[in-house]
């Protein structure tokens, strides 16, 4: 996605938050601890909210950053929590998930690195396909998946 598109989408969702909460842009700026002029830039696609602002939106207002940034899931965390089901995960993964829930910036850093990892694998698969054909690319992807599976155990 292009930067301008992302900024416009986030700006629209910020306006929607204010509409749902029934507050002015000035009140929203005060609530999340920024200047009205800075908040104006966020709502008018002039700049991307800083991580501290994103954190405040999540912590103080219960806004789902998945929804705000990626338009996935419900607007508020409470709705998200009601829809989740219990999943048994290894202790290390549970600890990571808990930390990611407490520190939204950590979550997005991990997701960013994960997406870079996935894109790198896709680029490698495309390059392999171009050089050696589809069968070799499929074998390389299968090998990567097998290697990941052996690391998960």
Secondary structure by P-SEA (a helix, b strand, c coil): ccaaaaaaaaaaaaaaaaaaacccaaaaaaaacccaaaaaaaaaccccccaaaaaaaaacccccccccccccccccaaaaaaacccccccaaaaaaaaaaaacaaaaaaaaaaaaaaaaaaaaaaaaaaacccaaaaaaaaaaaaaaaaaaac
